[in-house]
C-alpha cells in the first residue's frame, strides 16, 4: 500500500508511493481542495495537465447537498465528478469547528444547525465513516474535534482524549462495515488491476490533535498509532495560530508516528512549509 522510496539523511524529508483504488500517489504531493467534489475554476482535465494526482472532497458539504446516498446511487464521487484519480474526503470535523456558534459537542458526536436550512443535525464518528464510504473516496479521514486557537490546557486535554475515543469508534466501524456502503460501480483507474485486493478497499487515516501542547501531541500520536490506521494526519493546525506554532505542532507530532505509514499535514501546503 505505502512504499517508502527514499529518506534524506540530513532532514526528515521522505519520498514514497501510496497505492489506492484509483491509482498511485507519489509523495510528497500537494492536494487541491474540491469542496463539492470538484476544484473551482478548473476542469478535471486541466488538473491532470497540472500534475494533480489526488483531490480532496468535503464530507460535510456533500452530505448536506446533494447527499451521500444520491452520490452513491450515481456510482460514487469519482463518477459524479468525472475524476478517475484518487480522492481523499475529510471527516467534517473542521467544518464543525467553523460552526462553533451553532454546535454542541457530546460524547455521541456533534449536534449543530444545518447551515442551508437551519434544521438540527447530528454528525457522529460512525455517520462520518458511513458518508465517506458511500462517497467511495480512496482515503477516509476519522472524525475528530479540532480545538480552537488559543486553547486552554484543560479543554485541550478533554478534546484530545475525545478525538482518541472517536478515532477508535471510526476504526471499528470502518473495519467492520465500510465495504457494505462502498459504491458498486468502481473503475480501477491509472493502471490498477480491479482484481487486486487494494482495488476496492478504502483506506482510513487517523488525525493527531493536541492543540499547541507538545505532550498532548505525543499522547495523541501514540494513541492513534496503536489503532494501526493506513496513514496519519497532523490536524488542528491552520486555525488562526502563527505559522511558527503551526510548524511546531507538526514537529511535536512527527516523532511518534509510525515511520512506515504515509503522513498528511492538514492545512499546510506552501512550498516553504513543505520544505520545513
C-alpha positions as a Markdown table, in Angstrom:
| # | Residue | x | y | z |
|---|---|---|---|---|
| 1 | Unk | 0.0 | 0.0 | 0.0 |
| 2 | Unk | 2.7 | 2.5 | 1.0 |
| 3 | Unk | 6.3 | 2.2 | -0.1 |
| 4 | Unk | 8.9 | 4.5 | 1.4 |
| 5 | Unk | 11.2 | 5.1 | -1.5 |
| 6 | Unk | 13.8 | 7.5 | -0.1 |
| 7 | Unk | 14.7 | 9.5 | 3.0 |
| 8 | Unk | 17.0 | 12.4 | 3.4 |
| 9 | Unk | 19.9 | 11.8 | 5.9 |
| 10 | Unk | 20.1 | 15.5 | 6.7 |
| 11 | Unk | 16.5 | 16.1 | 7.4 |
| 12 | Unk | 13.1 | 14.4 | 7.9 |
| 13 | Unk | 12.2 | 14.6 | 4.2 |
| 14 | Unk | 10.7 | 11.5 | 2.6 |
| 15 | Unk | 9.6 | 10.3 | -0.8 |
| 16 | Unk | 7.1 | 7.5 | -1.1 |
| 17 | Unk | 4.4 | 5.9 | -3.2 |
| 18 | Unk | 0.9 | 5.3 | -1.8 |
| 19 | Unk | -1.3 | 2.8 | -3.8 |
| 20 | Unk | -5.0 | 3.4 | -3.8 |
| 21 | Unk | -8.1 | 2.0 | -5.6 |
| 22 | Unk | -7.7 | 4.7 | -8.3 |
| 23 | Unk | -4.0 | 4.6 | -8.7 |
| 24 | Unk | -0.7 | 5.5 | -7.1 |
| 25 | Unk | 0.2 | 8.8 | -5.4 |
| 26 | Unk | 3.8 | 9.9 | -5.4 |
| 27 | Unk | 4.7 | 11.7 | -2.2 |
| 28 | Unk | 5.3 | 14.5 | -1.2 |
| 29 | Unk | 2.2 | 15.8 | -3.1 |
| 30 | Unk | 0.0 | 18.9 | -2.9 |
| 31 | Unk | -3.7 | 18.1 | -2.8 |
| 32 | Unk | -6.1 | 20.7 | -4.3 |
| 33 | Unk | -9.4 | 21.2 | -2.4 |
| 34 | Unk | -12.6 | 20.4 | -4.2 |
| 35 | Unk | -15.2 | 21.2 | -1.5 |
| 36 | Unk | -18.2 | 20.0 | -3.5 |
| 37 | Unk | -16.1 | 17.2 | -5.2 |
| 38 | Unk | -14.6 | 19.4 | -7.9 |
| 39 | Unk | -11.9 | 22.1 | -7.8 |
| 40 | Unk | -13.4 | 25.5 | -8.6 |
| 41 | Unk | -12.5 | 27.1 | -11.9 |
| 42 | Unk | -10.6 | 24.0 | -13.1 |
| 43 | Unk | -11.8 | 21.2 | -15.3 |
| 44 | Unk | -10.6 | 17.7 | -14.3 |
| 45 | Unk | -8.5 | 17.5 | -17.5 |
| 46 | Unk | -6.8 | 20.8 | -16.5 |
| 47 | Unk | -6.0 | 19.4 | -13.1 |
| 48 | Unk | -4.3 | 16.4 | -14.8 |
| 49 | Unk | -2.3 | 18.7 | -17.0 |
| 50 | Unk | -1.1 | 20.4 | -13.9 |
| 51 | Unk | 0.0 | 17.1 | -12.5 |
| 52 | Unk | -2.6 | 16.7 | -9.8 |
| 53 | Unk | -2.7 | 13.1 | -8.6 |
| 54 | Unk | -5.3 | 13.5 | -5.8 |
| 55 | Unk | -8.0 | 16.0 | -4.8 |
| 56 | Unk | -10.0 | 16.5 | -1.6 |
| 57 | Unk | -13.7 | 16.3 | -1.2 |
| 58 | Unk | -15.7 | 17.8 | 1.7 |
| 59 | Unk | -17.8 | 15.2 | 3.6 |
| 60 | Unk | -19.9 | 17.8 | 5.5 |
| 61 | Unk | -21.0 | 19.7 | 2.4 |
| 62 | Unk | -21.5 | 16.6 | 0.2 |
| 63 | Unk | -23.6 | 15.1 | 3.0 |
| 64 | Unk | -26.0 | 18.0 | 3.2 |
| 65 | Unk | -26.1 | 18.6 | -0.6 |
| 66 | Unk | -26.7 | 16.6 | -2.8 |
| 67 | Unk | -26.5 | 13.9 | -0.2 |
| 68 | Unk | -24.2 | 10.9 | 0.1 |
| 69 | Unk | -26.9 | 8.4 | -0.9 |
| 70 | Unk | -27.6 | 10.3 | -4.1 |
| 71 | Unk | -23.9 | 10.2 | -5.0 |
| 72 | Unk | -23.6 | 6.5 | -4.1 |
| 73 | Unk | -26.5 | 5.7 | -6.3 |
| 74 | Unk | -24.8 | 7.5 | -9.1 |
| 75 | Unk | -21.7 | 5.3 | -8.8 |
| 76 | Unk | -19.7 | 7.3 | -6.2 |
| 77 | Unk | -17.9 | 10.6 | -6.1 |
| 78 | Unk | -15.5 | 9.7 | -8.9 |
| 79 | Unk | -18.3 | 9.1 | -11.4 |
| 80 | Unk | -20.3 | 12.1 | -10.0 |
| 81 | Unk | -17.4 | 14.5 | -10.7 |
| 82 | Unk | -15.7 | 12.7 | -13.7 |
| 83 | Unk | -12.4 | 12.4 | -11.8 |
| 84 | Unk | -10.8 | 9.0 | -12.2 |
| 85 | Unk | -7.8 | 9.6 | -9.9 |
| 86 | Unk | -7.6 | 9.3 | -6.1 |
| 87 | Unk | -9.9 | 11.3 | -3.9 |
| 88 | Unk | -9.5 | 11.9 | -0.1 |
| 89 | Unk | -12.5 | 13.0 | 1.9 |
| 90 | Unk | -12.2 | 14.9 | 5.1 |
| 91 | Unk | -14.4 | 13.8 | 8.1 |
| 92 | Unk | -16.4 | 17.0 | 8.6 |
| 93 | Unk | -14.5 | 17.8 | 11.8 |
| 94 | Unk | -13.0 | 21.0 | 10.6 |
| 95 | Unk | -16.4 | 22.3 | 9.3 |
| 96 | Unk | -17.9 | 21.5 | 12.7 |
| 97 | Unk | -15.1 | 23.6 | 14.2 |
| 98 | Unk | -16.1 | 26.5 | 12.0 |
| 99 | Unk | -19.7 | 26.2 | 13.1 |
| 100 | Unk | -18.8 | 26.9 | 16.8 |
| 101 | Unk | -21.7 | 29.3 | 17.3 |
| 102 | Unk | -24.4 | 26.7 | 16.3 |
| 103 | Unk | -23.0 | 23.4 | 17.5 |
| 104 | Unk | -22.8 | 21.3 | 20.7 |
| 105 | Unk | -20.2 | 18.6 | 21.2 |
| 106 | Unk | -21.1 | 15.5 | 23.2 |
| 107 | Unk | -19.6 | 12.0 | 23.6 |
| 108 | Unk | -22.0 | 10.8 | 20.9 |
| 109 | Unk | -21.0 | 13.4 | 18.3 |
| 110 | Unk | -21.7 | 16.9 | 17.3 |
| 111 | Unk | -25.2 | 18.5 | 17.3 |
| 112 | Unk | -25.5 | 21.5 | 15.0 |
| 113 | Unk | -27.7 | 23.5 | 12.7 |
| 114 | Unk | -27.7 | 22.8 | 9.0 |
| 115 | Unk | -26.3 | 26.0 | 7.5 |
| 116 | Unk | -28.6 | 25.5 | 4.5 |
| 117 | Unk | -32.0 | 25.4 | 6.1 |
| 118 | Unk | -31.4 | 25.7 | 9.9 |
| 119 | Unk | -32.6 | 22.2 | 10.6 |
| 120 | Unk | -31.0 | 20.2 | 13.5 |
| 121 | Unk | -28.4 | 17.7 | 12.5 |
| 122 | Unk | -26.1 | 15.2 | 14.3 |
| 123 | Unk | -22.7 | 14.0 | 12.9 |
| 124 | Unk | -21.1 | 11.1 | 14.8 |
| 125 | Unk | -17.9 | 9.2 | 14.1 |
| 126 | Unk | -19.9 | 6.3 | 12.7 |
| 127 | Unk | -22.0 | 8.6 | 10.5 |
| 128 | Unk | -18.9 | 10.3 | 9.1 |
| 129 | Unk | -17.5 | 7.0 | 8.2 |
| 130 | Unk | -20.7 | 5.9 | 6.6 |
| 131 | Unk | -20.9 | 9.0 | 4.5 |
| 132 | Unk | -17.3 | 8.7 | 3.3 |
| 133 | Unk | -17.8 | 5.0 | 2.4 |
| 134 | Unk | -20.9 | 5.9 | 0.5 |
| 135 | Unk | -19.0 | 8.6 | -1.4 |
| 136 | Unk | -16.4 | 5.9 | -2.4 |
| 137 | Unk | -13.4 | 8.0 | -1.7 |
| 138 | Unk | -10.0 | 6.3 | -1.7 |
| 139 | Unk | -9.0 | 7.8 | 1.6 |
| 140 | Unk | -11.4 | 8.5 | 4.5 |
| 141 | Unk | -10.4 | 10.6 | 7.5 |
| 142 | Unk | -11.5 | 9.8 | 11.0 |
| 143 | Unk | -14.0 | 12.2 | 12.7 |
| 144 | Unk | -12.1 | 14.4 | 15.1 |
| 145 | Unk | -12.6 | 17.5 | 17.2 |
| 146 | Unk | -10.5 | 20.4 | 16.0 |
| 147 | Unk | -9.9 | 22.7 | 19.1 |
| 148 | Unk | -9.7 | 26.4 | 18.6 |
| 149 | Unk | -6.6 | 28.6 | 19.0 |
| 150 | Unk | -5.7 | 29.7 | 21.6 |
| 151 | Unk | -7.0 | 26.8 | 23.7 |
| 152 | Unk | -6.9 | 26.4 | 27.5 |
| 153 | Unk | -4.9 | 23.4 | 28.7 |
| 154 | Unk | -7.9 | 21.8 | 30.4 |
| 155 | Unk | -10.0 | 22.0 | 27.2 |
| 156 | Unk | -7.2 | 20.7 | 25.0 |
| 157 | Unk | -6.8 | 17.6 | 27.3 |
| 158 | Unk | -10.5 | 16.8 | 27.1 |
| 159 | Unk | -10.6 | 17.4 | 23.3 |
| 160 | Unk | -7.5 | 15.2 | 22.7 |
| 161 | Unk | -9.0 | 12.4 | 24.7 |
| 162 | Unk | -12.3 | 12.7 | 22.9 |
| 163 | Unk | -10.6 | 12.6 | 19.5 |
| 164 | Unk | -8.8 | 9.4 | 20.5 |
| 165 | Unk | -12.1 | 7.8 | 21.6 |
| 166 | Unk | -13.8 | 8.9 | 18.4 |
| 167 | Unk | -10.9 | 7.5 | 16.3 |
| 168 | Unk | -11.3 | 4.1 | 17.9 |
| 169 | Unk | -15.0 | 4.2 | 17.0 |
| 170 | Unk | -14.2 | 5.2 | 13.4 |
| 171 | Unk | -11.6 | 2.4 | 13.1 |
| 172 | Unk | -14.1 | -0.2 | 14.4 |
| 173 | Unk | -16.9 | 0.9 | 12.1 |
| 174 | Unk | -14.6 | 1.2 | 9.0 |
| 175 | Unk | -13.1 | -2.2 | 9.6 |
| 176 | Unk | -16.5 | -3.9 | 10.0 |
| 177 | Unk | -18.9 | -2.0 | 7.8 |
| 178 | Unk | -17.2 | 0.2 | 5.1 |
| 179 | Unk | -17.4 | -2.4 | 2.4 |
| 180 | Unk | -21.2 | -2.6 | 2.8 |
| 181 | Unk | -21.6 | 1.0 | 1.8 |
| 182 | Unk | -19.0 | 1.4 | -0.9 |
| 183 | Unk | -20.4 | 2.1 | -4.4 |
| 184 | Unk | -20.7 | -0.9 | -6.6 |
| 185 | Unk | -19.5 | 0.9 | -9.7 |
| 186 | Unk | -15.8 | 1.3 | -9.2 |
| 187 | Unk | -13.3 | 1.8 | -12.1 |
| 188 | Unk | -9.7 | 0.7 | -11.4 |
| 189 | Unk | -8.1 | 3.8 | -12.8 |
| 190 | Unk | -4.4 | 4.6 | -13.5 |
| 191 | Unk | -3.4 | 1.0 | -14.4 |
| 192 | Unk | -4.7 | -0.6 | -11.3 |
| 193 | Unk | -6.0 | -4.2 | -11.8 |
| 194 | Unk | -9.5 | -4.4 | -10.4 |
| 195 | Unk | -8.8 | -8.0 | -9.3 |
| 196 | Unk | -6.2 | -6.9 | -6.8 |
| 197 | Unk | -7.1 | -6.6 | -3.1 |
| 198 | Unk | -6.4 | -2.9 | -3.0 |
| 199 | Unk | -8.7 | -2.1 | -5.9 |
| 200 | Unk | -11.8 | -1.8 | -3.8 |
| 201 | Unk | -10.5 | -1.1 | -0.3 |
| 202 | Unk | -11.0 | 2.4 | 1.1 |
| 203 | Unk | -8.0 | 3.5 | 3.2 |
| 204 | Unk | -8.6 | 5.2 | 6.6 |
| 205 | Unk | -6.3 | 7.8 | 8.2 |
| 206 | Unk | -6.1 | 8.9 | 11.8 |
| 207 | Unk | -5.8 | 12.5 | 12.8 |
| 208 | Unk | -3.4 | 13.7 | 15.6 |
| 209 | Unk | -4.7 | 16.5 | 17.7 |
| 210 | Unk | -3.4 | 18.2 | 20.9 |
| 211 | Unk | -3.6 | 21.9 | 20.2 |
| 212 | Unk | -0.2 | 23.7 | 20.9 |
| 213 | Unk | 0.8 | 21.4 | 23.7 |
| 214 | Unk | 3.7 | 19.1 | 22.8 |
| 215 | Unk | 2.9 | 16.4 | 25.4 |
| 216 | Unk | -0.7 | 16.2 | 24.2 |
| 217 | Unk | 0.5 | 15.9 | 20.6 |
| 218 | Unk | 2.7 | 13.0 | 21.6 |
| 219 | Unk | -0.1 | 11.3 | 23.5 |
| 220 | Unk | -2.5 | 11.7 | 20.6 |
| 221 | Unk | 0.0 | 10.3 | 18.1 |
| 222 | Unk | 0.8 | 7.3 | 20.4 |
| 223 | Unk | -2.9 | 6.6 | 20.9 |
| 224 | Unk | -3.7 | 6.6 | 17.2 |
| 225 | Unk | -0.6 | 4.6 | 16.3 |
| 226 | Unk | -1.9 | 1.7 | 18.4 |
| 227 | Unk | -5.1 | 1.6 | 16.2 |
| 228 | Unk | -3.0 | 0.8 | 13.1 |
| 229 | Unk | -4.5 | 3.2 | 10.6 |
| 230 | Unk | -3.4 | 3.1 | 7.0 |
| 231 | Unk | -1.9 | 6.6 | 7.4 |
| 232 | Unk | -1.7 | 9.5 | 9.8 |
| 233 | Unk | -2.5 | 13.2 | 9.6 |
| 234 | Unk | -1.5 | 16.1 | 11.8 |
| 235 | Unk | -4.6 | 18.1 | 12.4 |
| 236 | Unk | -5.6 | 21.1 | 14.5 |
| 237 | Unk | -3.4 | 23.5 | 12.5 |
| 238 | Unk | -4.3 | 26.5 | 10.3 |
| 239 | Unk | -6.9 | 27.5 | 12.8 |
| 240 | Unk | -5.6 | 31.0 | 13.4 |
| 241 | Unk | -2.3 | 30.3 | 15.1 |
| 242 | Unk | 1.0 | 31.9 | 14.0 |
| 243 | Unk | 2.9 | 29.9 | 11.4 |
| 244 | Unk | 5.7 | 29.1 | 14.0 |
| 245 | Unk | 3.1 | 27.4 | 16.2 |
| 246 | Unk | 1.7 | 25.5 | 13.2 |
| 247 | Unk | 5.1 | 24.1 | 12.3 |
| 248 | Unk | 5.8 | 23.3 | 15.9 |
| 249 | Unk | 2.6 | 21.3 | 16.1 |
| 250 | Unk | 3.8 | 19.1 | 13.2 |
| 251 | Unk | 7.3 | 18.8 | 14.8 |
| 252 | Unk | 5.9 | 17.7 | 18.1 |
| 253 | Unk | 3.7 | 15.0 | 16.4 |
| 254 | Unk | 6.1 | 13.5 | 13.8 |
| 255 | Unk | 8.5 | 11.6 | 16.1 |
| 256 | Unk | 5.6 | 9.4 | 17.4 |
| 257 | Unk | 4.1 | 8.4 | 14.1 |
| 258 | Unk | 4.8 | 5.0 | 12.5 |
| 259 | Unk | 7.7 | 5.5 | 10.1 |
| 260 | Unk | 6.3 | 3.1 | 7.5 |
| 261 | Unk | 3.0 | 4.9 | 7.1 |
| 262 | Unk | 2.1 | 7.9 | 4.9 |
| 263 | Unk | 1.7 | 11.3 | 6.6 |
| 264 | Unk | -0.7 | 14.2 | 5.8 |
| 265 | Unk | 0.0 | 17.7 | 7.1 |
| 266 | Unk | -3.5 | 19.1 | 7.1 |
| 267 | Unk | -3.8 | 22.8 | 6.2 |
| 268 | Unk | -0.2 | 23.2 | 5.1 |
| 269 | Unk | 0.9 | 23.4 | 1.5 |
| 270 | Unk | 3.0 | 26.4 | 0.6 |
| 271 | Unk | 6.5 | 25.5 | -0.8 |
| 272 | Unk | 8.3 | 26.9 | 2.2 |
| 273 | Unk | 6.0 | 25.0 | 4.6 |
| 274 | Unk | 6.6 | 21.7 | 2.7 |
| 275 | Unk | 10.4 | 22.3 | 3.0 |
| 276 | Unk | 10.1 | 23.0 | 6.7 |
